[in-house]
């Protein structure tokens, strides 16, 4: 067996594999014997079908299968051993293989190989980038404190109504003259929150209302004929309330107000652990620190986007084997009528950054261990609990949740990518000269308005194609047009 590789251009090569019968004869005979043992053919006992018949009926297909297996090992082994930086997978060169048949003893296979272009992605202190840090304002801290106190609040009964209070009482349909309608809709002990009315004039009817008083209003006007809300209030189907336009009399029996919890030691202990915080100032300082820490991944994400633009602009347009990559795109396309030319350019943009990122990871010897993936799962768990005001999570609970996340393959892939970006960001922040800039949340979000909000999303709103934005899949195939 002979395997050779020649450069057709700087970014494309031709890999040739020459096989003689001796290279595959032993494995072919073994496979034929194994197939014979399993063959079930009328007129013959299991395992007793003549080898000549097996050879005649299935020999060519089994031969192709064995040769494919050998090619898979040898082609990918050669590429790995010779450090060929391949893009996509090897594609058979049908033109050079024309006229060849599986009936031949000696066979030669040709594969077109897309090779990654050469470029320099070295970073030093001569390279300068702005690093945006989200400024934590007093309003943000106030909002977080309010969120905690809201969760610890309670409902108290009060005598007079204020906005956002909830009232209970009897609701009765009225005639045009204000009298209670015989046979009209009556709802006992219903709940009402005027704050949810769509009509402001209807809301004003309840201002200062007290328990025991009666308020006349029109539900259809209050909710602006929203059938769902009317159905809920009147305890009737949407069809039944569709033509209900009458005024109603609401007799208030109870008014309930939500009272936020106090900012006290009990709250401090609940959020940060027992006695970890002793005063409101410490509490607010710890919240500020937590918010600042929670914004670091956002700043790092923005930083990597800026690194991407900086390096792709500095490196410039790379040379790619366009014809071959478009063939790979067609092979991988799931849509028969996909516009390959339009897909190609988006794919090339993603592939360029993918190669730059890979080079940075390799040059900086960034490695991802299981512990790194687990820590990403723990961080994701912390972020989830923080949304519910739980800042201090027991280690055992973090480990349990992280363990469950790592049982799902698709989740693990995402965690690995986040671990890579976390380590890469940390390394690059030391290599670049950073001009740190504090910005408001609003200004930070504006940075994404022209260059995409989602990972890899383009300014035109299109997701980048993924067909060539990955390294080799290791897939090698050959075909024989005469094989059955």
Secondary structure, 3 states (H helix, E strand, C coil): CEEEEEEEECCEEEEEEEECHHHHHHHHHHHHHHHHHHCCCCCCCCCCCCHHHHHHHHHHHHHHHHHHHHHHHHHHHHHHHCCCCEEEEEEECCCCCCCCCCCCCCEEEEEEEEECCCCCCCCCCCCEEEEEEECCCHHHHHHHHHHHHHHCCEEEEECECCCCCEEEEEEEEECCCCCECCCCCEEEEEEECHHHCCCHHHHHCCCCCECCCEEEECHHHHCCCCHHHHHHHHCCCHHHHCCCCCCEEEEEEEEEEEECCCCCHHHHHHHHCCCCCCCHHHHHHHHHHHHHHHHHHHHHHHHHHHHHHHHHHHHCCCCCCHHHHHHHHHHHCCCCCCCHHHHHHHHHHHHHHHHHHHHHHHHCCCCCCHHHHHHHHHHHHHHHHHCCCCCCCCHHHHHHHHHHHCCCHHHHHHHHHHHHHHHHHHHHHHHCEEEEEEECHHHHHHCCCCCCCCCCCCCCCCCCCCCCCCECCCCCCCCCCCCC
